[in-house]
Amino acid sequence: MACVGVFVAYLPVTTVSASLPAIQRALNTSTAQLSWVSVAFVLPMAALILTAGVFGDVHGRKKVFQAGLAFSGLGALIALCAQSIEVVWAGQAFAGLGAAALLPTTLALISHAVPDPRERGKFIGVWATSLIAALAFGPVIAGVILDHFTWRWLYLLPVPASLLALVVSTKLLTDSRAPGTRRLDWPGQLTSALAITALVYGIIEGGANSFTDTKVMLALFTAVVASVAFVLVERHSSSPMLDLTLFRSPSFTATALIAMISFLGLIGFFFALSLYFGVVQQLSTLESAWRLLMVCIVPLVLGVPMGRLVHRVSPRVLITGGLLLAAVSLLSLTTIGANTSFGSLAWRLALLGLGVSFVLTPMTATAVSSVPFHQAGMAAAANNAFRQLGAALGPAVLGTLLSSRAVDALPGHLTAAGLDGATVRRVTETADAGGLSAVGRLRLGADTPHVLGALSQAFIDSLQLCLIAAAVLTLLAAAVGFVLLRRPRQSAPSAAGPAASAQGPGTPDQPTADIRTAAGPQATAPR
């Protein structure tokens, strides 16, 4: 049931990402509006994942798991019936809320059902494989659907899957709670959600319009104030959502920063790459899916073996080395053009997948093992929250960079194509008003092929800038890992080792009670 839950939670991530060009064409959206399709899903996941874990501890993990399935199904149903981009946003937001409830509770349910830590590691390895499978095969599912139906039928599969899993879980799952006096931290939840939402909104709207716009400046100011308020609230809370003393561990701080910085660059890169396949190469969703699959297939194969390797090789070596491989891959992609072949892309994307596979599992395992054992659940959930924050900011930041750079470069390419001044002005004004997608819909007679060629070149210019930005972010994350990561000193490694180290990408492990029972509060703090 945990594997089904995490598959349902993560399936919208890549099915929708691979279908963005189809959604853009069907609903006539700007690039800024399109970026909100992905952000609308990731934002509630990032903002509410910690709270969902606490809800499960207090009110029962089975109830929260079932609520997550219900919200996932409801979100898919709303998007299935959408006739506008705003309704798609609403459906994505509900699905993201469901994912926030599912991710922390699925591992907590496994932890309750399999109390032995080393035996539990095998089940978590299968759980991680299910998560990666959703990411890997989501674009293929989307491609097959879009070859025969409209884009909204992408949302059909999660509806019966969620309902069926909800019914079956009623019979198969037993409920569990965390012992103790942990309570819901409403002030912390409200301030953190406000800070994350205001920050992402300010970046997207600032890129689409202007960062000097009143509403954008107000949003960014609100993000700063809410962030300060969150820190103050958590410092004085008797039951904090995020215990700030966790950041006294250099390794935990490193994994939190690496999670946020690297996912900002990588998820933003996937957003830009999916548009490249659709806008420049004019590929179908299925053709794009086979290319995106190259990134996911390597982590899918290496997920379980990497969990074993964490015990033998320093996380500093694995994580830093993986990030350097990812940066090399991103920089190698800056040479691609409009007619780059699948074979030329494949090895670069596979290299990126190899780098990612060396980062994901060790990052979560290190976050858990770098703090006292009784805080391991909170540490894993916090690591996932920072990861999802980076994922929410990625399309916002790199989407903004992509649009602004392409619009700036377009007039020069139009002039170089030999178009007259009136046509250049018309196309430029269209790009300023409606974005790149509006230019692609222009019909200018004999000039149309030249306009589309100039648009492709402008897009490639902006994609190269996005790739450089993503590579710089990845190198920054590698530097953080090299400086701060260190092997934690623990008194009872068996309590958390396999269970934590086998975790895959996006692992918000919440078995706080089980870890506390196994290790006890006397566990030695990390260096």
GUPA-152240 format. One record per residue (C-alpha): residue number from 0; x, y, z. Coordinates in Angstrom, 3 decimals, m for minus. Layout:
# residues N
> NUM	X	Y	Z;
...
This chain:
# residues 527
> 0	0.000	0.000	0.000;
> 1	2.896	2.356	0.699;
> 2	4.291	1.669	m2.790;
> 3	0.882	2.352	m4.348;
> 4	0.561	5.551	m2.312;
> 5	3.928	6.966	m3.325;
> 6	3.335	6.010	m6.985;
> 7	0.022	7.904	m6.943;
> 8	1.704	10.863	m5.207;
> 9	4.540	11.262	m7.701;
> 10	2.859	10.263	m10.966;
> 11	1.641	13.864	m11.682;
> 12	5.208	15.220	m11.431;
> 13	6.501	13.905	m14.761;
> 14	3.239	13.176	m16.598;
> 15	2.335	16.849	m16.399;
> 16	5.893	18.116	m16.979;
> 17	6.165	16.140	m20.208;
> 18	2.780	17.461	m21.345;
> 19	3.409	21.170	m20.769;
> 20	3.722	22.037	m24.494;
> 21	0.395	20.295	m25.209;
> 22	m1.281	22.136	m22.326;
> 23	0.217	25.423	m23.527;
> 24	m1.090	24.960	m27.056;
> 25	m4.544	23.838	m25.931;
> 26	m5.150	26.586	m23.367;
> 27	m3.193	29.379	m25.095;
> 28	m1.059	30.192	m22.037;
> 29	2.070	32.264	m21.505;
> 30	5.296	30.697	m20.224;
> 31	4.732	32.324	m16.813;
> 32	1.241	30.827	m16.578;
> 33	2.609	27.471	m17.655;
> 34	5.240	27.483	m14.917;
> 35	2.434	27.713	m12.352;
> 36	1.118	24.302	m13.516;
> 37	4.156	22.582	m12.003;
> 38	4.497	25.030	m9.124;
> 39	0.831	24.617	m8.122;
> 40	1.568	20.948	m7.409;
> 41	4.940	21.297	m5.705;
> 42	4.087	24.368	m3.612;
> 43	1.515	22.766	m1.264;
> 44	3.733	19.696	m1.066;
> 45	6.664	21.804	0.141;
> 46	4.544	23.943	2.467;
> 47	2.542	21.166	4.132;
> 48	4.715	18.065	4.188;
> 49	6.052	18.685	7.699;
> 50	2.565	19.339	9.035;
> 51	1.239	16.191	7.375;
> 52	3.855	14.174	9.225;
> 53	2.795	15.720	12.524;
> 54	m0.887	15.069	11.701;
> 55	m0.046	11.406	11.170;
> 56	1.846	11.206	14.457;
> 57	m1.015	12.835	16.376;
> 58	m4.192	11.614	14.650;
> 59	m3.054	8.372	12.986;
> 60	m0.984	7.605	9.898;
> 61	m3.704	5.512	8.218;
> 62	m6.168	8.437	8.333;
> 63	m3.641	10.843	6.819;
> 64	m2.676	8.255	4.172;
> 65	m6.317	7.872	3.152;
> 66	m6.830	11.641	3.145;
> 67	m3.837	11.924	0.812;
> 68	m5.364	9.421	m1.598;
> 69	m8.681	11.299	m1.504;
> 70	m7.039	14.672	m2.233;
> 71	m4.954	13.148	m5.049;
> 72	m8.062	11.730	m6.692;
> 73	m10.003	14.964	m6.216;
> 74	m7.203	17.051	m7.720;
> 75	m6.998	14.780	m10.760;
> 76	m10.782	14.950	m11.201;
> 77	m10.734	18.780	m11.106;
> 78	m7.950	18.965	m13.720;
> 79	m9.708	16.344	m15.840;
> 80	m12.705	18.674	m16.172;
> 81	m10.633	21.858	m16.642;
> 82	m11.466	24.303	m19.414;
> 83	m8.967	26.974	m18.332;
> 84	m5.444	27.155	m16.959;
> 85	m6.741	28.434	m13.609;
> 86	m8.784	25.260	m13.075;
> 87	m5.698	23.177	m13.920;
> 88	m3.835	25.094	m11.201;
> 89	m6.593	24.250	m8.716;
> 90	m6.472	20.562	m9.601;
> 91	m2.688	20.508	m9.327;
> 92	m2.887	22.203	m5.915;
> 93	m5.261	19.558	m4.550;
> 94	m3.052	16.799	m5.968;
> 95	m0.026	18.455	m4.315;
> 96	m1.874	18.523	m1.008;
> 97	m2.527	14.809	m1.414;
> 98	1.149	14.160	m2.141;
> 99	2.117	16.130	0.987;
> 100	m0.078	13.801	3.045;
> 101	1.087	10.603	1.337;
> 102	4.870	11.041	1.357;
> 103	5.542	11.179	5.125;
> 104	2.893	8.606	6.041;
> 105	3.884	5.902	3.548;
> 106	7.283	5.383	5.191;
> 107	5.812	5.729	8.669;
> 108	3.395	2.906	7.839;
> 109	6.293	0.731	6.671;
> 110	8.229	1.550	9.833;
> 111	5.270	0.518	11.984;
> 112	4.666	m2.721	10.040;
> 113	8.364	m3.722	9.927;
> 114	9.919	m2.799	13.294;
> 115	13.300	m4.451	12.618;
> 116	15.521	m1.713	11.095;
> 117	17.587	m3.975	8.840;
> 118	14.565	m5.888	7.559;
> 119	12.800	m2.557	7.061;
> 120	15.568	m1.422	4.713;
> 121	14.507	m3.996	2.097;
> 122	10.953	m2.673	2.079;
> 123	12.109	0.937	1.865;
> 124	14.270	m0.020	m1.113;
> 125	11.162	m1.320	m2.908;
> 126	9.299	1.837	m1.841;
> 127	12.045	3.998	m3.377;
> 128	11.912	1.994	m6.595;
> 129	8.151	2.650	m6.804;
> 130	8.770	6.375	m6.451;
> 131	11.417	6.414	m9.177;
> 132	9.176	4.276	m11.406;
> 133	6.470	6.947	m11.199;
> 134	9.011	9.584	m12.259;
> 135	10.447	7.408	m15.018;
> 136	7.309	6.113	m16.679;
> 137	5.070	9.140	m16.157;
> 138	6.200	10.802	m19.421;
> 139	5.709	7.554	m21.355;
> 140	2.173	7.222	m20.005;
> 141	1.556	10.861	m20.949;
> 142	2.900	10.306	m24.461;
> 143	0.695	7.291	m25.118;
> 144	m2.381	9.174	m23.873;
> 145	m1.656	12.311	m25.892;
> 146	m1.170	10.275	m29.062;
> 147	m4.804	9.188	m28.854;
> 148	m6.652	11.671	m26.617;
> 149	m6.522	15.282	m25.426;
> 150	m4.202	16.452	m22.647;
> 151	m6.850	16.437	m19.892;
> 152	m7.147	12.632	m20.056;
> 153	m3.725	12.556	m18.395;
> 154	m5.642	13.033	m15.174;
> 155	m7.956	10.061	m15.670;
> 156	m5.641	7.326	m14.338;
> 157	m5.088	8.805	m10.836;
> 158	m8.847	8.980	m10.167;
> 159	m9.651	5.233	m10.147;
> 160	m6.177	4.418	m8.794;
> 161	m6.740	6.679	m5.775;
> 162	m10.275	5.389	m5.158;
> 163	m9.230	1.740	m5.449;
> 164	m6.247	2.240	m3.128;
> 165	m8.507	4.067	m0.656;
> 166	m10.965	1.154	m0.532;
> 167	m8.265	m1.514	m0.268;
> 168	m6.357	0.394	2.445;
> 169	m9.464	0.327	4.649;
> 170	m9.095	m3.459	4.892;
> 171	m5.343	m3.948	4.742;
> 172	m3.834	m1.163	6.849;
> 173	m3.700	m0.867	10.612;
> 174	m3.471	2.584	12.155;
> 175	m0.537	3.828	14.220;
> 176	0.393	6.956	16.126;
> 177	3.543	8.322	17.692;
> 178	3.625	8.062	21.497;
> 179	4.368	11.166	23.531;
> 180	3.016	14.685	23.679;
> 181	3.766	16.019	20.200;
> 182	1.236	18.665	19.154;
> 183	0.336	20.532	15.995;
> 184	2.383	23.696	15.502;
> 185	m0.165	25.992	13.844;
> 186	1.866	29.248	14.120;
> 187	4.860	27.524	12.530;
> 188	2.739	26.008	9.784;
> 189	1.010	29.281	8.902;
> 190	4.195	31.357	8.816;
> 191	6.141	28.775	6.780;
> 192	3.323	28.332	4.243;
> 193	2.975	32.097	3.877;
> 194	6.736	32.549	3.394;
> 195	7.021	29.827	0.728;
> 196	3.925	30.918	m1.193;
> 197	4.832	34.617	m1.175;
> 198	8.414	33.881	m2.304;
> 199	7.406	31.698	m5.258;
> 200	4.610	34.077	m6.297;
> 201	6.959	37.065	m6.168;
> 202	9.589	35.369	m8.333;
> 203	7.121	34.169	m10.989;
> 204	5.206	37.442	m11.239;
> 205	8.402	39.489	m11.064;
> 206	9.813	37.605	m14.035;
> 207	6.570	37.880	m15.999;
> 208	6.105	41.603	m15.322;
> 209	8.667	43.528	m13.274;
> 210	10.342	43.105	m9.916;
> 211	9.545	46.770	m9.226;
> 212	5.819	46.083	m9.525;
> 213	3.998	46.914	m6.276;
> 214	2.405	43.497	m5.800;
> 215	5.705	41.732	m6.505;
> 216	7.616	43.861	m3.989;
> 217	4.831	43.305	m1.454;
> 218	5.003	39.537	m1.999;
> 219	8.787	39.414	m1.535;
> 220	8.562	41.639	1.556;
> 221	5.883	39.327	2.957;
> 222	8.158	36.335	2.332;
> 223	10.970	37.946	4.330;
> 224	8.710	38.950	7.232;
> 225	7.028	35.519	7.354;
> 226	10.429	33.777	7.303;
> 227	11.641	35.836	10.270;
> 228	8.363	35.154	12.068;
> 229	8.751	31.413	11.435;
> 230	12.222	31.379	12.987;
> 231	11.008	33.303	16.047;
> 232	7.955	31.063	16.453;
> 233	9.961	27.836	16.176;
> 234	12.593	29.030	18.649;
> 235	9.957	29.555	21.354;
> 236	7.601	26.668	20.544;
> 237	7.282	23.813	23.031;
> 238	6.498	21.410	20.137;
> 239	8.122	22.940	17.030;
> 240	7.314	21.728	13.526;
> 241	11.025	22.127	12.726;
> 242	13.464	22.069	15.632;
> 243	16.047	24.701	14.689;
> 244	18.716	22.993	16.816;
> 245	18.984	20.478	13.955;
> 246	21.004	23.093	12.082;
> 247	23.753	22.839	14.705;
> 248	24.813	19.739	12.785;
> 249	26.958	20.796	9.792;
> 250	25.961	17.641	7.915;
> 251	22.235	18.272	8.362;
> 252	22.686	21.891	7.279;
> 253	24.638	20.700	4.242;
> 254	21.967	18.219	3.157;
> 255	19.204	20.826	3.568;
> 256	21.090	23.361	1.430;
> 257	22.085	20.736	m1.140;
> 258	18.484	19.521	m1.405;
> 259	17.137	23.011	m2.023;
> 260	19.902	24.312	m4.331;
> 261	20.301	21.186	m6.466;
> 262	16.578	20.641	m6.957;
> 263	16.098	24.300	m7.848;
> 264	18.544	23.792	m10.710;
> 265	17.475	20.284	m11.758;
> 266	13.687	20.729	m11.705;
> 267	14.065	24.081	m13.447;
> 268	16.195	22.315	m16.068;
> 269	13.497	19.677	m16.678;
> 270	10.936	22.450	m17.144;
> 271	13.130	24.156	m19.762;
> 272	14.073	20.868	m21.456;
> 273	10.443	19.793	m21.911;
> 274	9.762	23.127	m23.655;
> 275	12.854	22.633	m25.849;
> 276	11.546	19.294	m27.072;
> 277	8.131	20.768	m27.822;
> 278	8.941	24.289	m29.066;
> 279	12.272	23.793	m30.866;
> 280	12.354	20.149	m31.942;
> 281	8.571	19.930	m32.439;
> 282	8.491	16.463	m30.876;
> 283	5.381	14.682	m29.705;
> 284	4.959	14.056	m25.985;
> 285	5.855	10.373	m26.411;
> 286	9.035	11.243	m28.334;
> 287	9.938	13.692	m25.570;
> 288	9.168	11.026	m22.957;
> 289	11.756	8.589	m24.301;
> 290	14.378	11.307	m24.013;
> 291	13.379	12.322	m20.472;
> 292	13.379	8.642	m19.501;
> 293	17.159	8.605	m19.999;
> 294	17.569	10.735	m16.870;
> 295	15.390	8.506	m14.674;
> 296	16.426	5.054	m15.847;
> 297	19.875	5.139	m14.184;
> 298	18.553	6.069	m10.682;
> 299	15.856	3.404	m11.163;
> 300	18.513	0.732	m11.675;
> 301	20.933	2.011	m9.025;
> 302	18.411	2.916	m6.296;
> 303	18.676	m0.229	m4.137;
> 304	22.450	m0.849	m4.679;
> 305	23.124	2.781	m3.756;
> 306	21.431	2.176	m0.407;
> 307	24.055	m0.482	0.349;
> 308	26.930	1.674	m0.927;
> 309	26.091	4.433	1.588;
> 310	27.518	2.234	4.376;
> 311	30.824	1.717	2.579;
> 312	31.649	5.090	1.001;
> 313	31.681	8.507	2.667;
> 314	28.562	10.588	1.886;
> 315	30.907	13.489	1.227;
> 316	32.491	11.571	m1.665;
> 317	29.199	10.234	m3.042;
> 318	27.200	13.463	m2.882;
> 319	29.965	15.818	m4.009;
> 320	31.017	13.455	m6.805;
> 321	27.422	13.007	m7.972;
> 322	26.832	16.764	m8.080;
> 323	30.020	17.270	m10.082;
> 324	28.877	14.638	m12.602;
> 325	25.506	16.385	m12.878;
> 326	27.214	19.750	m13.450;
> 327	29.413	18.271	m16.195;
> 328	26.309	16.847	m17.888;
> 329	24.470	20.184	m17.727;
> 330	27.446	22.035	m19.197;
> 331	27.781	19.452	m21.985;
> 332	24.150	20.138	m22.943;
> 333	24.948	23.802	m23.704;
> 334	26.216	22.701	m27.137;
> 335	22.878	21.269	m28.313;
> 336	21.013	22.899	m31.180;
> 337	17.686	22.676	m32.951;
> 338	18.633	19.460	m34.775;
> 339	20.580	17.625	m32.058;
> 340	19.930	13.891	m32.403;
> 341	18.554	11.557	m29.749;
> 342	21.856	9.675	m29.623;
> 343	23.790	12.866	m28.909;
> 344	21.363	13.778	m26.128;
> 345	21.075	10.288	m24.639;
> 346	24.548	9.927	m23.147;
> 347	24.427	13.427	m21.625;
> 348	21.050	12.792	m20.014;
> 349	22.198	9.360	m18.787;
> 350	25.273	11.021	m17.240;
> 351	22.946	13.455	m15.466;
> 352	20.913	10.498	m14.166;
> 353	24.104	8.848	m12.894;
> 354	25.023	11.980	m10.985;
> 355	21.536	12.266	m9.518;
> 356	21.604	8.612	m8.374;
> 357	24.788	9.324	m6.368;
> 358	23.053	12.220	m4.584;
> 359	19.460	11.291	m3.722;
> 360	19.772	8.274	m1.415;
> 361	22.971	9.383	0.415;
> 362	21.493	12.867	0.920;
> 363	18.439	11.581	2.801;
> 364	20.458	8.970	4.682;
> 365	22.950	11.619	5.824;
> 366	20.179	13.984	6.922;
> 367	18.742	11.245	9.144;
> 368	22.036	9.952	10.545;
> 369	23.526	13.382	11.272;
> 370	21.111	14.179	14.124;
> 371	20.202	12.420	17.401;
> 372	18.102	9.347	16.718;
> 373	14.923	10.664	18.317;
> 374	14.925	13.521	15.766;
> 375	15.530	11.335	12.702;
> 376	11.937	11.488	11.467;
> 377	11.837	15.280	11.665;
> 378	15.231	15.499	9.952;
> 379	14.099	13.359	6.992;
> 380	10.835	15.283	6.633;
> 381	12.693	18.610	6.815;
> 382	15.148	17.444	4.154;
> 383	12.244	16.571	1.886;
> 384	10.576	19.938	2.583;
> 385	13.734	21.803	1.512;
> 386	13.908	19.563	m1.557;
> 387	10.338	20.400	m2.534;
> 388	10.963	24.118	m1.896;
> 389	13.797	23.961	m4.414;
> 390	11.517	22.058	m6.801;
> 391	8.889	24.813	m6.472;
> 392	11.431	27.571	m7.083;
> 393	13.079	25.790	m10.042;
> 394	10.388	26.390	m12.691;
> 395	9.796	29.866	m11.237;
> 396	13.432	30.989	m11.389;
> 397	14.580	29.246	m14.571;
> 398	11.214	29.769	m16.276;
> 399	11.586	33.490	m15.669;
> 400	15.177	33.405	m16.951;
> 401	14.107	31.411	m20.004;
> 402	11.312	33.793	m20.999;
> 403	13.192	37.036	m20.436;
> 404	16.345	35.920	m22.251;
> 405	14.408	34.527	m25.247;
> 406	12.322	37.679	m25.645;
> 407	15.483	39.831	m25.469;
> 408	17.310	37.694	m28.053;
> 409	14.387	37.395	m30.488;
> 410	14.711	40.801	m32.305;
> 411	18.337	40.140	m33.211;
> 412	17.541	36.723	m34.702;
> 413	14.563	38.157	m36.608;
> 414	16.763	40.856	m38.138;
> 415	19.462	38.294	m38.978;
> 416	16.793	36.222	m40.780;
> 417	16.230	39.141	m43.176;
> 418	12.772	40.191	m41.970;
> 419	11.704	43.802	m42.450;
> 420	11.333	46.273	m39.588;
> 421	7.510	46.119	m39.476;
> 422	7.510	42.336	m39.118;
> 423	10.229	42.473	m36.476;
> 424	8.198	44.982	m34.462;
> 425	4.998	42.943	m34.771;
> 426	6.674	39.722	m33.646;
> 427	8.527	41.447	m30.806;
> 428	5.363	43.122	m29.549;
> 429	3.572	39.763	m29.656;
> 430	6.373	38.158	m27.614;
> 431	6.290	40.982	m25.056;
> 432	2.521	40.704	m24.670;
> 433	1.888	36.967	m24.886;
> 434	5.232	35.214	m24.540;
> 435	7.019	32.783	m26.829;
> 436	3.967	30.588	m27.367;
> 437	2.098	33.539	m28.931;
> 438	4.892	33.978	m31.467;
> 439	4.652	30.312	m32.419;
> 440	0.984	30.797	m33.296;
> 441	1.562	33.748	m35.647;
> 442	0.866	33.174	m39.330;
> 443	2.822	35.600	m41.509;
> 444	2.657	33.926	m44.882;
> 445	6.037	33.426	m46.492;
> 446	7.764	34.936	m43.458;
> 447	6.398	32.274	m41.062;
> 448	9.280	29.758	m41.486;
> 449	11.828	32.538	m40.906;
> 450	9.970	33.693	m37.768;
> 451	9.814	30.147	m36.394;
> 452	13.512	29.658	m37.138;
> 453	14.378	32.883	m35.290;
> 454	12.152	31.765	m32.400;
> 455	14.019	28.453	m32.174;
> 456	17.379	30.226	m32.124;
> 457	16.195	32.659	m29.432;
> 458	14.921	29.736	m27.381;
> 459	18.233	27.892	m27.721;
> 460	20.066	31.028	m26.548;
> 461	17.835	31.181	m23.463;
> 462	18.143	27.421	m22.877;
> 463	21.932	27.690	m22.865;
> 464	21.707	30.410	m20.225;
> 465	19.369	28.218	m18.147;
> 466	21.763	25.276	m18.444;
> 467	24.677	27.410	m17.273;
> 468	22.584	28.689	m14.359;
> 469	21.571	25.119	m13.417;
> 470	25.210	23.983	m13.627;
> 471	26.366	26.866	m11.412;
> 472	23.703	25.985	m8.833;
> 473	24.795	22.347	m8.924;
> 474	28.450	23.326	m8.458;
> 475	27.421	25.548	m5.528;
> 476	25.658	22.552	m3.963;
> 477	28.824	20.468	m4.522;
> 478	30.910	23.118	m2.761;
> 479	28.499	23.090	0.191;
> 480	28.801	19.304	0.399;
> 481	32.593	19.344	0.204;
> 482	32.899	21.945	2.967;
> 483	30.178	20.871	5.412;
> 484	29.582	17.159	4.980;
> 485	31.228	14.954	7.529;
> 486	30.598	11.472	8.817;
> 487	28.393	11.628	11.945;
> 488	29.479	9.978	15.205;
> 489	26.743	7.732	16.583;
> 490	26.439	5.362	19.482;
> 491	23.848	3.006	17.988;
> 492	24.204	2.924	14.250;
> 493	22.006	m0.094	13.752;
> 494	18.890	1.791	14.758;
> 495	18.794	4.055	11.796;
> 496	21.357	2.809	9.327;
> 497	19.625	0.581	6.821;
> 498	16.223	2.112	7.191;
> 499	17.526	5.516	6.431;
> 500	20.181	4.675	3.910;
> 501	17.864	2.706	1.693;
> 502	15.631	5.674	1.185;
> 503	15.215	6.941	m2.311;
> 504	14.485	10.372	m3.730;
> 505	11.879	12.445	m2.030;
> 506	11.969	10.303	1.156;
> 507	10.172	12.098	3.982;
> 508	10.688	9.347	6.552;
> 509	8.604	9.967	9.662;
> 510	9.144	6.903	11.888;
> 511	10.076	9.099	14.840;
> 512	8.495	6.865	17.422;
> 513	10.123	3.673	16.104;
> 514	13.561	5.231	15.958;
> 515	13.165	6.720	19.432;
> 516	12.156	3.323	20.816;
> 517	15.083	1.554	19.161;
> 518	17.777	4.073	20.011;
> 519	16.564	5.896	23.050;
> 520	17.184	9.539	23.926;
> 521	20.702	8.807	25.061;
> 522	22.033	8.683	21.503;
> 523	25.147	10.731	20.991;
> 524	24.771	13.960	19.012;
> 525	26.743	14.271	15.772;
> 526	29.842	16.319	15.344;
